[in-house]
């Protein structure tokens, strides 16, 4: 018996949600599951190319502005033509279209919420609509307990009906020679503490607060540099803050890197100052490399990084507290090492790709076999 699963999402650009979909597909038990992707927007994005190379069926629709009623019929037609058993909807908007498209078809719906916007909000429409959508949903999952709680508070979904399945990744590896070349290229001084972050340059990632906290680190006399990997719409604003603070000699901006694992290995302390997070993939990668991390108390961050055990968690958007944590950890090499060892152990225990794929595949199998038995 093979269960046909359709992943419904916005697109397959580079991002956490898309990485989860890619990992679920590439890690699937092909003797039990056939997986495909339907995007409600185009173009498809780089991750689609990776999956197409693996002969995965991927299609894209072109969603019109506003609520595009025509998408419902297109999704329904796709479900019927491809004999889809389960439609796994990733994020809220694809979920709405997915539920409506699956009505009057045999397909069962799974909704996964991958993260929340900051500050979170709701509308009276959702208070009316979401409980109805939920009645036609076979399973709901969230990537952290914080995300689950947000679904309860802002989307009016029942707490007991939401399962938490943490994101998982394959632990990354670095090339020692390339790391050494990066060290030389960046002209890092001896005994320099290298803080670093890897994220798109977006307001939600709160680079500005991190930069202002880093200025306090420099003013405290710490021999440190900050490595920022990533690009985005906030680039000009980030550059302006660096110039305003007068720390350009201490900040290294690399732009976008498709595989920044060697940059990550070079870092002594990993920073994640986001205003909002679900389960950050780069944070998991940092932990897989045994990096001590300093994160904000946002979304799933404190579930991933255990305060004073695998890293440090500071209040959200608190420049003073973030700087204090950076200074303290930069001065304490023994604690850096202890946090790094504990972080790697926690990653392997909780956030490996096998844990995630097995959890979802158990859910797929349960819903798929129940569907057959109830025919």
Phi, psi and omega in degrees: 000130177241131180261127179270118184242129178249122175269119179255124184211178178293302181198187179238044173287175182283118181184173184296313180300315181294325178294321177299312179301314180300314180296320180297321182288312182291335180265008185288146172283103187291345176283344182243335187228137169245121187245146177216171183229138171233120179261139180274352178229161177226157008285170187293312182106164187300323182295334178297322180298320179298319182285323177298323177297337178264015178064032175273134180283119180230131178232157179226140173254173179237091182295133178276158178302150183078198178274113185269095182299329183296336179297327183300312179294323180293320178293317179299316179299319180296317179300314183291314183295326183261007176052052182285131177269321182226130173250114183263108186264126182251118183082164193291311184298312174303328179297314180301311179295324182294316179298313181294323178291329183278345178303141180069016172237165179284351187292138174265149186250133170244134177246125174242124175266125186259353180164169184235154175278157180242132351285150183288154181203173178211178178222162179294332179297317181293326179299328179275317189280318189298318176300328177290316177300321182298328180296335180257019181247126183283328181203146177232132179230157176225152186273001174199162177294325178296320178294319176300315181296326177293323176297323179291313186286319189254342181246356173063039176259147184292130181306315185290347180263005183246120177265140175266121174235110182290146173298150176223150180224168169279127179304139185270161178230149181246157177262115186303318182294318180291325176297318179297321179293322177296319179302318180289317182297321181277356177053052181285128180293161177294141180063022178278135174271120181259107169278154179201159175213152177230112182191154173296148180278094186220145182307326183296336181277348170058045177300326183299316178297317180300318180295320180291325175293321180295325176301321178295325178297314179297317180295337179279001177087013180282132175282094189216155171228161181236122180256118180247115180253123179141167178214170180160188185294339182273005186305312182298320180292320178296315177300320181295319179294319178300316179293318180301320183278347180068037183242022184300329180288343182255358183244131178248119178253119183262342191078193183287136174232124183292326179225084187272027185296325179289324175297319180295319179297328181292332184290142174274322182224128181265137183245137173222093186265020189304148172284332181210139178210150169266266170231106184289125179292320181291330175296318177296320178297319178299317179294324180295335177267004177074038180264132170292141186234146172240120185231162174272156179281072184230128176055231184276358184308310183288349173278334181272307178264114179275121187301129178065014175240308178245357181171198181236140178242126180246161177303149182296133173058039180245097184301316182296313181294322180294317178297319180299317179295319179297316181295314182299313183288326178298326182278342188249087183292327179295319179290323175305312182295317181295316178299318181298316179297316181293324180296316180295319179296319179294319177303310184295329182281322191245323194246023177286157181296329181296321179300316182291310184295322179294322180295314180291320180294326175296321178293315178302315184293318179300311181290321182292317181286325175298323180298317181291317181297328184273000179292000000 
